[in-house]
């Protein structure tokens, strides 16, 4: 399984939210995963894409059971 192949199939990870999305080319349905991924096949997809994006996965992302998305501010308060 290669990242480029997964992207062509419609898989992607949002770098900001770390959510996993599937958007098929026929636009039949869009699916977004927003919490811990338990499904082994989805974990593999997330791992392949995440390693390409961040060079590692499993901490502060959808493979971390304690992951909670919170919008981070880019500038100090």
trRosetta pair geometry for C-beta under 8 A, 3 or more apart (Angstrom, degrees):
i j d omega theta_ij theta_ji phi_ij phi_ji
1 5 6.8 -132 -160 71 55 127
1 6 6.7 50 178 -54 97 109
1 44 6.4 85 48 150 163 112
1 45 7.3 -103 172 -94 146 57
1 48 5.3 -100 118 -75 109 157
2 5 4.5 88 65 7 88 107
2 6 7.0 -159 93 -7 45 87
2 48 7.0 180 -156 -173 14 132
3 6 5.7 -58 -150 37 33 111
3 7 6.3 34 154 -21 67 105
3 48 5.4 -170 -75 150 72 94
3 49 5.6 127 -129 -99 94 54
3 51 7.8 -133 -66 69 124 86
3 52 4.2 44 -91 -36 163 155
4 7 5.7 -52 -148 34 32 113
4 8 6.5 32 154 -18 64 105
5 8 5.8 -56 -150 36 31 111
5 9 6.6 31 150 -19 63 106
6 9 5.6 -57 -152 35 34 113
6 11 4.2 -49 165 56 94 130
6 45 5.9 150 -137 -148 137 89
6 48 6.0 135 -17 97 151 131
6 49 6.0 -111 99 -64 147 103
7 10 7.8 112 -178 -23 30 8
7 11 6.3 -89 -85 67 35 73
7 12 6.4 64 -122 -80 78 82
7 49 7.6 129 -62 -110 84 107
9 24 7.6 -39 167 -112 62 69
10 22 5.4 66 116 -167 106 63
10 23 4.7 -146 -169 73 105 49
10 24 4.7 -83 -44 -87 168 35
10 25 6.3 -134 -69 -34 112 64
11 20 7.2 -18 -161 -171 91 92
11 21 7.2 151 -153 85 44 54
11 22 5.6 -16 -95 -101 65 75
11 45 5.7 -113 -149 -177 157 122
11 49 6.3 -130 132 -61 113 143
12 20 7.7 161 86 -155 40 51
12 21 5.1 -16 64 62 86 99
12 23 7.4 -14 16 18 111 104
12 49 7.0 170 -141 -154 28 147
13 18 6.4 -9 -178 -153 106 44
13 19 7.1 167 -152 81 61 37
13 20 5.6 -29 -99 -98 77 62
13 21 7.4 166 -92 17 27 79
13 46 7.0 98 -82 -139 124 71
13 49 4.9 147 -14 130 116 126
13 50 6.1 82 -40 -77 171 70
13 53 5.8 -98 70 -22 128 162
14 17 4.5 21 94 42 128 95
14 18 6.6 -71 76 -18 76 13
14 19 5.0 16 29 48 115 85
14 21 6.8 67 -32 -13 94 118
15 18 7.4 15 -160 -74 21 56
15 53 6.3 -160 -96 -171 92 127
17 34 7.6 -42 156 -129 125 85
17 69 5.4 11 -157 -136 81 138
18 60 7.5 -166 -61 136 168 70
18 61 4.7 -137 -172 -130 138 76
18 62 6.1 -179 139 -24 101 87
18 67 7.3 -105 97 -171 142 140
18 69 7.0 -164 45 -96 98 101
19 32 5.4 20 159 -177 128 102
19 33 6.3 169 -167 78 76 54
19 34 5.1 -14 -118 -100 114 65
19 62 7.2 94 -120 -57 36 130
19 69 7.4 -5 -54 -76 95 147
20 32 7.1 156 84 -158 48 53
20 33 4.2 -1 60 50 100 111
20 37 6.9 28 13 -68 145 137
20 42 6.9 127 111 -173 162 103
20 45 7.1 98 -158 107 137 111
20 46 5.3 -71 -83 -95 139 100
20 49 7.5 126 -121 63 96 146
20 62 5.9 -84 -16 31 108 165
21 30 6.9 -11 -168 -174 101 93
21 31 7.0 159 -154 87 53 53
21 32 4.8 -15 -102 -104 83 79
21 33 7.5 -153 -71 20 37 70
22 30 7.0 169 86 -155 58 48
22 31 4.5 3 52 55 104 98
22 32 7.8 -162 23 -73 64 40
23 27 7.4 1 -178 -106 85 58
23 30 4.9 3 -103 -116 82 92
24 27 6.8 -137 83 -43 77 20
24 28 5.6 -9 67 31 132 93
24 29 7.0 42 20 51 114 61
27 30 7.7 -17 -150 -49 61 91
33 37 5.9 40 163 -86 147 102
33 42 6.7 118 -62 -175 166 139
33 46 8.0 -82 77 -77 143 124
33 62 6.2 75 121 -149 111 154
34 62 7.9 -144 -179 -102 12 117
34 69 6.9 -66 -172 -6 91 138
35 62 6.9 114 132 -133 16 90
35 67 7.2 166 -151 82 52 100
36 62 6.1 164 -115 -169 29 62
36 63 7.5 84 -143 -130 72 14
36 64 7.0 -109 -103 85 94 39
36 65 4.9 38 -115 -120 151 50
36 67 6.2 147 -70 38 78 103
37 42 4.8 -131 -170 114 127 117
37 43 5.3 170 112 -76 117 70
37 46 5.8 157 32 -15 161 153
37 62 4.9 54 -13 147 102 108
37 63 6.4 -35 46 -85 102 58
38 43 7.8 -50 159 -50 10 113
39 42 4.1 64 81 17 109 112
39 43 6.6 -174 90 -16 53 84
40 43 5.4 -51 -146 32 32 117
40 44 6.6 34 154 -20 63 101
41 44 5.7 -51 -154 32 34 112
41 45 6.6 34 149 -17 65 103
42 45 5.5 -49 -147 37 38 113
42 46 6.1 38 154 -19 67 106
43 46 5.7 -56 -146 40 29 111
43 47 6.1 34 153 -24 64 107
43 63 6.2 94 -140 -109 91 103
44 47 5.6 -52 -145 34 30 114
44 48 6.5 29 157 -19 64 104
45 48 6.1 -56 -150 34 28 108
45 49 6.4 15 158 -6 64 111
46 49 6.1 -64 -146 46 28 103
46 50 5.6 26 159 -20 67 118
46 57 6.6 142 133 -159 90 157
46 61 7.6 159 169 143 120 119
46 62 5.8 -107 -147 77 152 116
46 63 6.1 169 113 -52 134 103
47 50 5.8 -58 -134 42 23 110
47 51 6.1 26 165 -22 62 106
47 57 5.3 -144 -120 48 61 150
47 63 7.0 67 -75 -69 82 149
48 51 6.3 -55 -148 31 22 108
48 52 6.9 19 154 -13 57 107
49 52 5.9 -59 -156 37 33 110
49 53 6.2 23 152 -14 68 114
50 53 5.5 -61 -141 43 33 108
50 54 5.7 -27 179 32 73 106
50 56 7.4 -51 137 106 100 24
50 57 3.7 67 115 -78 144 123
50 61 6.3 92 -130 168 141 164
50 63 7.5 -104 7 -6 170 125
51 54 7.2 -73 -118 62 19 68
51 55 6.2 34 -165 -135 58 21
51 56 6.5 50 -114 -70 68 21
51 57 6.2 -75 -57 -15 69 104
54 57 6.8 114 65 -72 120 66
54 61 7.8 -153 25 -65 158 145
56 59 7.6 3 129 28 110 101
57 61 5.6 -83 -152 67 81 151
57 63 5.2 72 151 24 105 142
58 61 6.9 8 -2 49 12 109
58 63 4.7 -58 -99 102 50 124
58 64 6.2 105 170 -66 38 81
59 64 5.6 80 -129 -77 24 131
60 64 5.8 29 -34 10 18 160
60 67 6.2 122 -152 -112 30 95
61 64 5.6 105 50 3 51 103
61 67 6.0 -75 85 -101 11 149
62 67 6.1 -112 -89 64 33 161
63 67 7.9 78 49 -25 34 138
64 67 4.2 107 77 -46 99 99
73 76 7.9 130 111 -91 118 14
73 77 7.1 75 86 -62 159 80
